């Protein structure tokens, strides 16, 4: 069975840790990285090649919807 490679971007540490705790027991999901900000998201995707990017839409550091548009354009 092929595992889902997940990149998590959530700036709230408690929420990020909670999401990680929920997802870790799932044998079909590998969390390849968990980040506290959306900076360098495109670089992380290019390097880590996740199947799924779980992105906080309320990031304080930047416009999350803009990040989504860039990811969709660069990595359809």
Secondary structure as UniProt FT lines:
FT   STRAND          4..9
FT   HELIX           13..24
FT   TURN            27..28
FT   STRAND          29..35
FT   TURN            39..40
FT   HELIX           41..48
FT   STRAND          52..55
FT   TURN            57..58
FT   HELIX           64..74
//
